[in-house]
């Protein structure tokens, strides 16, 4: 009996690998086209690092007319969570990082290189496991979990490297006849890869991001097919990346130490290995110490957090591109109106150490992204978010014509308003434009420099009686506020006040603040002229009267 006989005994009905090599031919793509994937396990929520990898993969394939596909690595079925695949698909849809091929729902897929769910590829993995066994490169292992644990304990007690290798790999030394006998007797087994490596030898590897790295050779006889007939991650990814014709594997650098094993598997299977690009993790500053964003500790680690907060998907992607290539920020500054798809992402310009996640900077990007949107777009996105998360905001926005006027304030200018960084901030930034919200609560009017109650009342009364005219253009409107300031003993120009502060009570800016605060109960708002144009004289009058009433209390 030889290994071919043993392979036929264990895998009597699997196809020859030639069938799969023909079924999944080389892709007909132009030279230099990148084929890569996002290959998550459906074992929990999608991490921001997964979106980061996907965005990089999607970008690189788009730049090279390549293919980006979504593969679900669900061979560890004990850890799978309900709706895990739906969560992954939805996350990519929410952020418009759309695969060319792969899973598009829990059960549907598109593309010619599937199935794109590993649990549906069982017979493919078994065909290649059989192929390895026929060559004496894989064998059945009959060790129980307790026996493997006992080996590990002995190794730890002896302070030697743990694992199933060399003299510790006891099942690799059985004869083919002994292995066959055990199989025939019904003993349970798994399939292990018979590593040809030696730990005292080094391999040299060039990582597309990390550069040249050296590793000890792999000498571990890893499990490739588990007792349930499904493969382990290491084996499955090698088969899939070969048959799906992956050119680049883009993944987190926690996988860097697996490179010797993965390259060895590709070599022993007779495959050309893809290029590996290991991305540094996204880090967080935790009391002066850098650590990885944690699923347990950090809300922002989950992709769902950004949708719930209403941070625009475009802002998240722009921020992640800035982390990916430091020159993106300068490019964006020089090309404010270009789509981010026109930026060329380069793997060799990625940082080899983890970038710090900066929420302040992300929200600043959010402000810029929203400031570039039309009023119609802001309305649509606000409504879309509010319909899921804020019914009160939906009610405010029911009068679309009025809402568009509100969102149109200071929009489309050379310096558009930047007061909104995420959709969850919309309500607090516009509610003063709605009488129901303005009048429903007692105001804390922060008048600032001008505090004297009678003075404030006089400014408001005089403005309404003598200076307000809704037909005024903006320059006339502001000139009248200057006239009002001068009439009441305030400097008409700020520079006049700064030059001779003792001659004036304050300046025109302080008078404007009184008007703004009485009108909105805020010191900071977008352009007051536009606000007044939308509110109209009746509303302005009612609000000033309310402010004066509050001053009288």
Secondary structure, 3 states (H helix, E strand, C coil): CCHHHHHHHHCCCCCCHHHHHHHCCCCCCCCCCCEEEECCCCCCCCEHHHHHHHHHHHHHHHHCCCEEEECECCCCCCCCCCCHHHHHHHHHHHCCCCCCEEECCCCCEECCCCCCEHHHCHHHHHHHHHHHHHCCCEEEECCCHHHHHHHHHHHHHCCCCCCCEHHHCHHHHCCHHHHHHHHHCCCCCEEEECCCCCCCCEEEEEECCCEEEEEECCCECCEEECCCCCECHHHHHHHHHHHCCCCEEEEEHHHHHHHHHHHHHHHHHCCCCCEEEEECCCEEEECCEEEECCCCCCHHHEHHHHHHHCCCHHHHHHHHHHHHCCCHHHHHHHCCCCCHHHCCCCHHHCCCCCCECCHHHHHHHHHHHHHCCCHHHHHHHHHHHHHHHCHHHHHHCCCHHHHHHHHHCCCCCCCCCCCCCCHHHHHHHHHHHCHHHHHCCCCCCCCCCCCCHHHHHHHHHHHHHHHCCCCCCHHHHHHHHHHHHHHCCCECCHHHHHHCHHHCCCEHHHHHHHHHHHHHCCCCCCCHHHHHHHHHHHHHHHHHHHHHHHHCC
